[in-house]
Each structure stands twice: as C-alpha cells, then as structure tokens.
Amino acid sequence: MTEDSPTTGRRAALRERHHRAILDAAAALMQETGGTDFTVDELAHRADVARRTVFNHFESLDDIVTTVCGEILGAVFDSMESHATPPVTGGTMFDELAHALTATDLVTPMAYLTRVLGGDAADALSPRRAAMVGRAFTEVSARMSGELLRRHPDADPLDVQLLVGSLMSGALALHSHWYAATGAADDEHSRQVWAALVDRLLAAARTGYGATPPSDGTPAR
C-alpha cells in the first residue's frame, strides 16, 4: 500500500459525494421548477459545490439532465432485480425482459420526464429533448445488458446486447406513439395505451414485425 493511499481514497470519496450532490440537486430543481430551465450557477449553489466542479463531472447541463433521466427510467432495471424469475418455467432472457417491461410502471416516470423536458399535449418534444430521452434509454439498456450478463455468465455478450437493444429501442419508439395518444398523462387510460403498445412490441419481437395487427386503441403508423 502506498503512503498516499488514504489521501487518494479521500479524494475519490469526495468526488463521489460531489457527483451525487450534483445529480440530486438537478433532480430537485427539475421537480421544483417543473422543467430544466435552471442555470449552472443555481445548480452549483443547490449542490453546494463550485461552478467549475460541475464541469469537472459533466460536460453540460444536458449531460446532467440526461443522467437524471436515466436514473428515473432505471425503474426497468430495478424491476429486473425485483422480478428476477419470470412466471414461466424455464424462462429465457427474453422472458425476463418481457416480464420486467410488463410488470414495471413506466408511465409515471415517462410522464414526469416528458413534462420536465418541455413536452405538452399540443407539441412534440424538440429534437434536442427527444435526443436526451433517447440517451437515457441507452444508458438504461447498458445497465440491463450488464445485469443480464451477470445473471447469465455463459450467454454471448453480443446476443445479450442485441436482445436488450432491440426491446429498449422498441420501447423508445413506443414512447412517441404513447405521447401522441395520451399527451403524457399519468392516468389509467394512459397506462392502458402503454400496456397495449408494450404487448404489441413483445408480440412483434416473438412472431416477427408486421405479423401482428394493431390492438384496439393503439395508434398505428
């Protein structure tokens, strides 16, 4: 052990505390303002760090908001752990992911994120904000791939990435259809629309795209 190891450890712990404080402050400001219209100075003050510290951890406010979005959407990842065994004997990795997508309430986090990112029933998300949602889905996909590989160490990493990537890319595509149909509402009708869309995604993944007709009430494109 080197002589400066305790100092290195303290620096690492301080960096981690600052990183967490910045994300927690951003999440709080998003909640309080109902959006992302806050400055780096406001964020630094809330996190009790220097302005330069914010940029030591993140390249931009967009990066911070995207990370917060990814943590909120991490409900899918958490659901994988809480629903570790799908209700199918001898279930596959696909069954695990399908169970996580159907057992997790994604409407509440999606509705919240759509509102704070500037979407409303009359206007779609701007390309910049839509890209932020996409990056959040990508971050969750990486976490899910890592968890599946941990639980299935003999699986081919490429197969896992293709499986997770296809379903999460499909879920991202569903978001725009769900948004157009519900205006990002957080209510029972919105959950029914989302559930129908997810069912269609899973059916298409199982039987082939184009083989499954739209469900009643599900917007088709």
BAFI-3210 file (N, C-alpha, C; in Angstrom, 3 decimals, decimal comma, padded with zeros to 6 digits):
// residues 221
n [1|2|3|4|5|6|7|8|9|10|11|12|13|14|15|16|17|18|19|20|21|22|23|24|25|26|27|28|29|30|31|32|33|34|35|36|37|38|39|40|41|42|43|44|45|46|47|48|49|50|51|52|53|54|55|56|57|58|59|60|61|62|63|64|65|66|67|68|69|70|71|72|73|74|75|76|77|78|79|80|81|82|83|84|85|86|87|88|89|90|91|92|93|94|95|96|97|98|99|100|101|102|103|104|105|106|107|108|109|110|111|112|113|114|115|116|117|118|119|120|121|122|123|124|125|126|127|128|129|130|131|132|133|134|135|136|137|138|139|140|141|142|143|144|145|146|147|148|149|150|151|152|153|154|155|156|157|158|159|160|161|162|163|164|165|166|167|168|169|170|171|172|173|174|175|176|177|178|179|180|181|182|183|184|185|186|187|188|189|190|191|192|193|194|195|196|197|198|199|200|201|202|203|204|205|206|207|208|209|210|211|212|213|214|215|216|217|218|219|220|221]
n.u [000,852|000,625|002,047|000,402|-002,158|-004,425|-005,037|-005,661|-007,909|-009,650|-009,966|-011,250|-013,635|-014,655|-015,021|-017,001|-019,081|-019,534|-020,343|-022,721|-024,149|-024,520|-026,195|-028,406|-029,179|-029,889|-032,065|-033,817|-034,220|-035,419|-037,789|-038,907|-039,134|-040,517|-039,359|-036,427|-035,188|-032,930|-029,918|-026,342|-025,058|-027,140|-027,566|-025,052|-025,038|-027,194|-026,214|-024,089|-021,459|-018,578|-018,865|-017,036|-016,636|-018,926|-018,546|-016,305|-017,302|-019,371|-020,075|-021,985|-025,139|-027,137|-026,028|-026,144|-028,916|-029,711|-028,496|-029,899|-032,435|-031,950|-031,551|-034,084|-035,601|-034,480|-036,143|-036,942|-034,659|-034,391|-036,718|-036,091|-034,452|-036,157|-038,095|-036,875|-037,265|-039,124|-042,678|-042,637|-041,886|-038,605|-037,892|-036,618|-033,976|-035,275|-037,870|-037,466|-036,874|-039,223|-041,060|-040,159|-040,693|-043,473|-044,274|-043,468|-044,174|-043,936|-045,179|-045,578|-042,836|-042,175|-044,153|-043,577|-040,918|-041,372|-042,895|-041,120|-039,124|-040,190|-042,339|-045,742|-049,296|-049,923|-047,673|-044,830|-041,875|-038,895|-036,263|-033,786|-034,527|-035,842|-033,681|-032,329|-034,013|-033,710|-030,977|-031,096|-032,619|-030,735|-028,666|-029,953|-030,330|-027,695|-027,133|-029,003|-028,108|-025,656|-026,566|-028,009|-025,911|-024,457|-026,187|-026,457|-023,867|-022,831|-023,897|-023,796|-022,220|-022,812|-025,279|-026,838|-026,672|-027,910|-030,489|-031,399|-031,014|-032,787|-035,327|-035,364|-034,941|-037,270|-039,059|-038,446|-039,341|-042,034|-042,611|-043,023|-045,407|-047,131|-047,045|-048,203|-050,777|-051,707|-050,830|-048,900|-050,095|-050,631|-052,402|-055,137|-056,109|-053,877|-052,071|-053,297|-053,077|-050,275|-049,735|-050,965|-049,378|-046,872|-047,491|-047,870|-045,286|-043,841|-045,144|-044,527|-041,759|-041,604|-042,956|-042,384|-041,920|-044,577|-046,281|-048,209|-051,345|-052,478|-053,516|-056,784|-057,374|-054,708|-052,386|-051,462|-048,801]
n.v [-001,195|002,144|005,235|007,420|006,455|006,689|009,423|009,428|007,820|009,430|011,562|010,301|009,586|012,090|013,103|011,372|012,080|014,719|014,283|012,864|014,774|016,791|015,533|014,953|017,523|018,536|016,872|017,695|020,398|020,096|018,899|020,899|023,150|022,170|021,708|022,223|024,616|025,928|027,401|026,809|028,016|028,172|025,459|024,663|026,111|024,908|022,324|022,813|023,146|024,275|026,192|025,338|022,771|021,430|021,239|019,705|017,235|016,855|017,487|019,298|020,965|019,517|016,945|016,384|016,461|014,384|012,207|012,203|011,632|009,056|007,727|007,943|006,491|004,120|002,470|000,266|-001,310|-001,763|-003,206|-005,560|-006,782|-007,070|-008,676|-011,164|-013,801|-014,830|-015,481|-018,027|-021,322|-022,382|-020,062|-017,745|-015,326|-013,393|-013,714|-012,783|-010,061|-009,265|-009,684|-007,806|-005,407|-005,472|-005,650|-003,384|-000,061|002,197|004,433|006,554|007,587|008,218|010,078|012,147|012,829|013,621|015,893|017,610|017,909|019,542|018,880|018,898|018,328|019,464|019,778|018,203|016,741|018,653|018,129|018,141|017,648|015,220|013,669|013,592|012,019|009,679|009,115|008,591|006,225|004,630|004,511|003,102|000,707|-000,225|-000,755|-002,773|-004,756|-005,375|-006,411|-008,686|-010,191|-010,630|-012,303|-014,353|-015,726|-017,371|-016,574|-015,227|-012,170|-010,429|-011,403|-010,787|-007,978|-007,412|-008,395|-006,844|-004,299|-004,306|-004,510|-002,276|-000,196|-000,494|000,154|002,843|003,810|003,313|005,249|007,713|007,196|006,613|009,074|010,752|009,736|010,102|012,487|012,433|011,890|010,918|008,600|006,188|005,562|006,248|004,318|002,035|002,414|002,387|-000,232|-001,744|-001,032|-002,040|-004,776|-005,175|-004,669|-006,797|-009,004|-008,634|-008,924|-011,582|-012,948|-011,720|-008,698|-006,788|-008,875|-008,787|-007,394|-004,008|-003,313|-002,644|000,748|001,345|003,495|003,479|003,588]
n.w [000,000|-000,894|000,410|000,056|-000,207|001,619|001,220|-001,497|-001,412|000,073|-001,669|-003,804|-002,553|-001,955|-004,519|-005,419|-003,673|-004,480|-007,131|-006,732|-005,296|-007,191|-009,081|-007,448|-006,757|-009,265|-009,878|-007,864|-008,543|-011,038|-010,245|-008,630|-010,322|-012,430|-014,849|-016,897|-016,797|-015,391|-014,170|-014,437|-012,307|-010,407|-010,026|-009,013|-006,618|-005,269|-005,012|-003,425|-004,352|-006,221|-009,274|-011,245|-010,408|-011,161|-013,939|-013,936|-013,583|-015,420|-018,881|-019,733|-018,974|-020,213|-020,218|-017,510|-016,980|-018,666|-017,395|-014,977|-016,007|-016,954|-014,532|-013,425|-015,281|-014,709|-013,367|-014,786|-014,786|-012,018|-011,688|-012,978|-011,139|-008,927|-010,008|-010,536|-011,404|-014,058|-014,557|-015,845|-016,432|-016,815|-018,139|-020,589|-021,315|-022,774|-021,785|-019,178|-019,602|-020,896|-018,855|-017,019|-018,403|-018,596|-015,953|-014,680|-013,705|-015,992|-016,883|-015,063|-014,528|-017,226|-017,944|-016,176|-016,961|-019,606|-019,212|-017,755|-019,589|-021,426|-023,051|-024,250|-024,619|-027,042|-028,531|-029,825|-028,318|-028,605|-031,055|-029,677|-026,985|-027,320|-028,088|-025,690|-024,129|-025,588|-025,130|-022,417|-022,388|-023,668|-021,784|-019,749|-021,104|-021,301|-018,620|-018,146|-019,902|-018,729|-016,279|-017,107|-018,200|-015,905|-014,516|-016,297|-017,021|-019,007|-021,342|-024,671|-025,075|-027,249|-028,155|-025,930|-025,908|-028,371|-027,883|-025,646|-026,725|-028,927|-027,717|-025,981|-027,785|-029,170|-027,126|-026,830|-029,284|-028,890|-027,031|-028,384|-029,772|-027,666|-026,380|-028,325|-028,283|-025,700|-024,603|-022,665|-020,218|-016,800|-015,998|-015,781|-018,352|-019,893|-019,002|-019,962|-022,723|-022,960|-022,056|-024,067|-026,226|-025,408|-025,320|-028,029|-028,985|-027,759|-028,880|-031,563|-031,454|-030,838|-032,925|-035,305|-037,074|-038,376|-038,511|-036,610|-036,053|-035,311|-031,932|-030,529|-030,144|-030,138|-031,458|-034,845|-037,210]
ca.u [000,000|001,446|001,867|-000,658|-003,424|-005,551|-005,396|-006,336|-009,244|-010,479|-010,288|-012,253|-014,901|-015,148|-015,504|-018,273|-020,083|-019,863|-021,097|-024,077|-024,796|-024,917|-027,359|-029,545|-029,601|-030,576|-033,369|-034,660|-034,583|-036,389|-039,049|-039,443|-039,446|-041,327|-038,653|-034,970|-034,729|-032,122|-028,558|-025,256|-024,825|-028,204|-027,301|-023,883|-025,432|-028,024|-025,373|-023,035|-020,156|-018,179|-019,290|-016,072|-016,797|-019,983|-017,976|-015,334|-018,040|-020,252|-019,718|-023,024|-026,382|-027,842|-025,480|-026,656|-030,336|-029,803|-028,159|-031,046|-033,493|-031,584|-031,795|-035,539|-036,036|-033,887|-037,183|-036,933|-033,528|-034,752|-037,757|-035,435|-033,948|-037,268|-038,806|-035,752|-037,719|-040,399|-043,670|-042,608|-040,919|-037,551|-037,948|-035,413|-033,641|-036,364|-038,974|-037,128|-037,040|-040,645|-041,724|-039,787|-041,387|-044,914|-044,535|-042,979|-044,935|-043,105|-045,963|-045,300|-041,572|-042,197|-044,995|-042,822|-039,805|-041,891|-043,303|-039,999|-038,305|-040,799|-043,397|-047,127|-050,190|-050,068|-046,398|-043,911|-040,577|-037,953|-035,241|-032,777|-035,075|-036,079|-032,379|-031,992|-034,764|-033,064|-029,738|-031,471|-032,962|-029,494|-027,965|-030,660|-030,043|-026,361|-027,248|-029,747|-027,231|-024,704|-027,236|-028,294|-024,663|-024,098|-027,060|-026,284|-022,458|-022,488|-024,547|-022,949|-022,454|-023,453|-026,688|-027,490|-026,787|-028,919|-031,796|-031,763|-031,087|-033,995|-036,512|-035,332|-035,178|-038,708|-039,744|-038,255|-040,274|-043,381|-042,802|-043,596|-046,798|-047,857|-047,130|-049,186|-052,118|-052,132|-050,318|-048,053|-050,894|-050,337|-053,711|-055,434|-056,161|-052,505|-051,472|-053,879|-052,451|-048,900|-049,747|-051,277|-048,193|-045,850|-047,928|-047,613|-043,837|-043,408|-045,678|-043,744|-040,434|-041,725|-043,509|-041,907|-042,516|-045,531|-047,175|-049,211|-052,148|-052,595|-054,570|-057,780|-056,971|-053,288|-052,129|-050,606|-048,118]
ca.v [000,000|003,348|006,134|008,392|005,780|007,316|010,675|009,063|007,336|010,570|012,319|009,543|009,678|013,461|013,215|010,660|012,886|015,852|013,760|012,549|016,027|017,492|014,847|015,138|018,920|018,676|016,223|018,554|021,589|019,660|018,669|022,173|024,084|021,522|021,800|022,195|025,994|026,447|027,682|026,088|028,667|027,725|024,058|024,591|026,605|023,881|021,165|023,280|022,930|025,373|026,069|024,541|021,375|020,866|020,901|018,630|015,969|016,760|018,424|020,303|020,739|018,436|015,681|016,173|016,129|013,056|011,230|012,143|010,906|007,651|007,173|007,817|005,365|002,907|001,615|-001,003|-002,072|-002,202|-004,229|-006,816|-007,403|-007,448|-009,741|-011,929|-015,015|-014,604|-016,514|-019,045|-022,343|-022,429|-018,833|-017,278|-013,930|-012,603|-013,759|-011,905|-008,674|-009,036|-009,588|-006,516|-004,339|-005,504|-005,565|-002,103|001,145|003,172|005,603|007,666|008,263|008,783|011,278|013,188|013,272|014,327|017,237|018,465|018,158|020,568|018,403|019,018|017,583|020,118|019,937|017,109|017,119|019,156|017,124|018,107|016,983|013,819|013,000|013,365|010,828|008,541|008,807|007,984|004,835|003,929|004,246|002,015|-000,511|-000,700|-001,340|-004,025|-005,744|-005,799|-007,251|-009,989|-010,939|-011,074|-013,412|-015,424|-015,559|-018,170|-016,008|-014,468|-010,738|-009,799|-011,800|-010,013|-006,590|-007,361|-008,602|-005,663|-003,159|-004,351|-004,226|-000,905|000,679|-000,577|000,928|004,260|004,107|003,323|006,494|008,764|006,822|006,800|010,513|011,302|009,248|010,429|013,764|012,156|011,889|009,872|008,134|004,804|005,431|006,278|003,014|001,061|002,629|001,905|-001,691|-002,274|-000,832|-002,995|-006,083|-005,237|-004,791|-008,145|-009,933|-008,466|-009,493|-013,038|-013,532|-011,029|-007,385|-006,761|-010,028|-008,549|-006,201|-003,103|-003,561|-001,588|001,924|001,585|004,255|002,824|004,495]
ca.w [000,000|-000,970|001,538|-000,181|-000,454|002,339|000,556|-002,746|-001,069|000,475|-002,882|-004,553|-001,829|-002,136|-005,899|-005,497|-002,984|-005,354|-008,274|-006,265|-004,900|-008,416|-009,640|-006,538|-006,874|-010,553|-009,755|-007,022|-009,313|-012,055|-009,551|-008,123|-011,400|-013,458|-016,115|-016,831|-017,000|-014,300|-014,625|-013,775|-011,011|-009,499|-009,716|-008,140|-005,299|-004,620|-004,698|-002,520|-004,969|-007,096|-010,664|-012,001|-010,012|-012,007|-015,242|-013,750|-013,592|-016,584|-019,948|-019,941|-018,249|-020,893|-019,724|-016,153|-017,087|-019,262|-016,359|-014,068|-016,721|-016,956|-013,199|-013,247|-016,103|-014,164|-012,774|-015,523|-014,264|-010,672|-011,803|-013,339|-009,921|-008,058|-010,700|-011,073|-012,046|-014,745|-014,255|-016,897|-016,100|-017,805|-018,916|-021,247|-021,055|-023,346|-020,827|-018,055|-020,034|-021,156|-017,559|-016,422|-019,113|-018,314|-014,510|-014,171|-014,055|-016,686|-017,261|-014,145|-014,844|-018,573|-017,929|-015,478|-017,785|-020,777|-018,776|-017,387|-020,769|-022,249|-023,928|-023,818|-025,496|-028,332|-029,224|-029,558|-027,789|-029,591|-031,363|-028,613|-025,806|-027,689|-028,052|-024,290|-023,725|-026,235|-024,419|-021,133|-022,687|-023,995|-020,530|-019,066|-021,867|-020,918|-017,278|-018,250|-020,527|-017,709|-015,288|-017,720|-018,310|-014,555|-014,136|-017,285|-017,408|-020,179|-022,522|-025,593|-024,846|-028,398|-028,134|-024,870|-026,368|-029,425|-027,269|-024,868|-027,632|-029,749|-026,906|-025,478|-028,933|-029,409|-026,083|-027,155|-030,371|-028,305|-026,285|-029,230|-030,053|-026,408|-026,152|-029,260|-027,948|-024,334|-024,119|-021,495|-018,988|-015,823|-015,557|-016,129|-019,816|-020,385|-018,707|-020,877|-024,025|-022,869|-021,948|-025,393|-027,052|-024,987|-025,791|-029,468|-029,144|-027,395|-029,877|-032,790|-031,224|-030,820|-034,153|-036,496|-037,278|-039,468|-038,430|-035,584|-036,326|-034,165|-030,964|-030,481|-029,374|-030,247|-032,675|-035,820|-038,123]
c.u [000,887|001,098|000,698|-002,006|-004,590|-006,002|-006,146|-007,756|-010,176|-010,887|-011,362|-013,621|-015,505|-015,703|-016,857|-019,379|-020,503|-020,711|-022,549|-024,829|-025,288|-026,165|-028,591|-030,081|-030,363|-031,962|-034,324|-035,111|-035,583|-037,765|-039,699|-039,895|-040,355|-040,675|-037,156|-034,375|-034,052|-030,689|-027,544|-024,980|-025,873|-027,977|-026,132|-024,232|-026,251|-027,189|-024,254|-021,654|-019,827|-018,671|-018,345|-016,174|-017,874|-019,393|-016,807|-016,000|-018,869|-019,861|-020,728|-024,213|-027,181|-027,345|-026,023|-028,115|-030,513|-029,504|-029,296|-032,186|-033,211|-031,828|-033,282|-036,069|-035,433|-034,879|-037,234|-035,829|-033,840|-035,795|-037,158|-034,955|-035,084|-038,127|-037,779|-036,194|-039,057|-041,364|-043,787|-041,531|-039,868|-037,509|-036,595|-035,088|-034,720|-037,545|-038,710|-037,351|-038,504|-041,402|-041,420|-040,560|-042,874|-045,221|-044,173|-043,877|-043,971|-043,860|-045,640|-043,954|-041,561|-043,020|-044,247|-041,701|-040,280|-042,303|-042,089|-039,092|-038,997|-041,878|-044,765|-047,998|-050,256|-048,783|-045,465|-042,638|-039,695|-036,928|-034,191|-033,297|-035,367|-034,772|-031,955|-032,737|-034,116|-031,785|-030,030|-031,845|-031,703|-028,715|-028,626|-030,385|-028,695|-026,399|-027,954|-028,897|-026,227|-025,322|-027,555|-027,026|-024,196|-024,898|-026,951|-024,861|-022,058|-023,100|-023,535|-023,236|-023,144|-024,930|-027,461|-027,691|-027,840|-030,322|-032,250|-031,935|-032,358|-035,234|-036,511|-035,477|-036,659|-039,490|-039,602|-039,187|-041,704|-043,654|-043,468|-045,059|-047,671|-048,078|-048,189|-050,610|-052,626|-051,714|-049,478|-048,827|-050,481|-051,664|-053,961|-055,493|-054,754|-051,815|-052,020|-053,268|-051,026|-048,850|-050,031|-050,077|-047,095|-046,218|-047,636|-046,116|-043,377|-043,908|-044,875|-042,358|-040,472|-042,067|-043,020|-042,650|-043,393|-046,516|-048,315|-050,002|-052,216|-053,726|-055,557|-057,267|-055,488|-053,010|-051,173|-049,977|-047,622]
c.v [001,243|004,302|007,090|007,741|006,372|008,617|010,405|008,596|008,466|011,401|011,617|009,649|011,067|013,645|012,531|011,459|014,077|015,405|013,514|013,825|016,797|016,855|015,035|016,564|019,135|018,052|017,083|019,793|021,247|019,474|019,998|023,110|023,487|021,584|021,760|023,588|026,536|026,564|026,808|026,691|028,243|026,282|023,927|025,049|025,552|022,684|021,498|022,913|024,158|025,115|025,163|023,058|020,692|020,402|019,928|017,261|015,773|017,817|019,558|020,009|019,607|017,075|015,366|015,747|014,729|011,975|011,085|011,374|009,410|006,990|006,995|006,632|004,044|002,037|000,268|-001,900|-002,618|-003,306|-005,575|-007,536|-007,869|-008,552|-010,656|-013,176|-014,759|-015,737|-017,546|-020,039|-022,430|-021,198|-018,419|-015,844|-013,017|-012,567|-012,832|-010,441|-008,338|-008,866|-008,248|-005,381|-004,304|-005,312|-004,209|-000,968|002,163|004,453|006,794|008,334|008,880|010,063|012,431|013,731|014,052|015,740|018,120|018,767|019,073|020,111|018,706|018,368|018,176|020,129|018,804|017,641|017,643|018,066|016,999|017,366|015,516|013,029|012,713|012,150|009,577|008,127|008,166|006,516|004,024|003,581|003,110|000,690|-001,097|-001,359|-002,685|-005,116|-006,276|-006,716|-008,626|-010,830|-011,425|-012,295|-014,595|-015,344|-016,347|-017,610|-015,252|-012,975|-010,038|-010,146|-010,984|-008,570|-006,442|-007,495|-007,343|-004,460|-003,141|-003,995|-002,782|000,113|000,673|000,225|002,421|004,679|004,171|004,651|007,563|008,469|007,029|008,282|011,149|010,916|009,762|011,816|013,620|012,254|010,726|009,416|006,729|004,603|005,396|004,939|001,932|001,174|002,085|000,382|-002,330|-002,140|-001,825|-004,404|-006,246|-005,389|-006,214|-009,181|-009,845|-009,077|-011,011|-013,614|-012,865|-009,728|-007,397|-007,902|-009,818|-007,295|-005,308|-003,509|-002,422|-000,448|002,215|002,337|003,531|003,876|003,735]
c.w [000,000|000,149|001,342|-000,450|000,325|001,699|-000,736|-002,477|-000,675|-000,735|-003,702|-003,890|-001,988|-003,537|-006,050|-004,818|-003,833|-006,542|-007,886|-005,905|-006,125|-009,012|-008,760|-006,633|-008,176|-010,487|-008,934|-007,787|-010,420|-011,436|-009,160|-009,238|-012,457|-014,816|-015,906|-017,029|-015,745|-014,806|-013,896|-012,404|-009,986|-009,075|-008,755|-006,727|-004,563|-004,204|-003,720|-003,047|-005,818|-008,518|-011,453|-011,648|-010,847|-013,329|-015,138|-013,828|-014,851|-017,618|-020,078|-019,040|-018,888|-020,413|-018,333|-016,201|-017,671|-018,238|-015,357|-014,722|-016,727|-015,611|-012,941|-014,043|-015,632|-013,426|-013,482|-014,998|-012,874|-010,716|-012,190|-012,095|-009,018|-008,676|-011,362|-011,824|-012,725|-014,450|-015,359|-016,529|-017,201|-018,685|-019,460|-020,818|-021,633|-022,389|-019,634|-018,424|-020,281|-019,848|-016,903|-017,078|-018,784|-016,835|-013,920|-014,621|-014,664|-017,002|-016,354|-014,434|-016,243|-018,626|-017,270|-016,363|-019,002|-020,399|-018,509|-018,573|-021,771|-023,184|-023,366|-024,876|-026,892|-029,149|-028,842|-028,928|-028,914|-029,894|-030,262|-027,401|-026,101|-027,665|-026,617|-023,749|-024,318|-025,537|-023,073|-021,328|-022,976|-022,735|-019,756|-019,771|-021,473|-019,543|-017,327|-018,885|-019,520|-016,673|-015,854|-017,838|-016,945|-014,155|-015,084|-017,825|-018,643|-021,460|-023,375|-025,393|-026,008|-028,439|-027,097|-025,317|-027,455|-028,850|-026,527|-025,788|-028,450|-028,940|-026,398|-026,606|-029,291|-028,391|-026,335|-028,287|-029,844|-027,602|-027,140|-029,565|-028,810|-026,129|-027,048|-028,866|-026,612|-023,862|-022,870|-020,184|-018,090|-015,239|-016,092|-017,640|-020,400|-020,145|-019,630|-022,269|-024,023|-022,825|-023,306|-026,326|-026,702|-025,442|-027,278|-029,745|-028,867|-028,395|-031,170|-032,640|-031,263|-032,194|-035,424|-036,714|-038,531|-039,424|-037,462|-035,898|-035,108|-033,240|-031,002|-029,614|-029,451|-031,532|-033,582|-036,713|-039,330]
res [m|t|e|d|s|p|t|t|g|r|r|a|a|l|r|e|r|h|h|r|a|i|l|d|a|a|a|a|l|m|q|e|t|g|g|t|d|f|t|v|d|e|l|a|h|r|a|d|v|a|r|r|t|v|f|n|h|f|e|s|l|d|d|i|v|t|t|v|c|g|e|i|l|g|a|v|f|d|s|m|e|s|h|a|t|p|p|v|t|g|g|t|m|f|d|e|l|a|h|a|l|t|a|t|d|l|v|t|p|m|a|y|l|t|r|v|l|g|g|d|a|a|d|a|l|s|p|r|r|a|a|m|v|g|r|a|f|t|e|v|s|a|r|m|s|g|e|l|l|r|r|h|p|d|a|d|p|l|d|v|q|l|l|v|g|s|l|m|s|g|a|l|a|l|h|s|h|w|y|a|a|t|g|a|a|d|d|e|h|s|r|q|v|w|a|a|l|v|d|r|l|l|a|a|a|r|t|g|y|g|a|t|p|p|s|d|g|t|p|a|r]
***
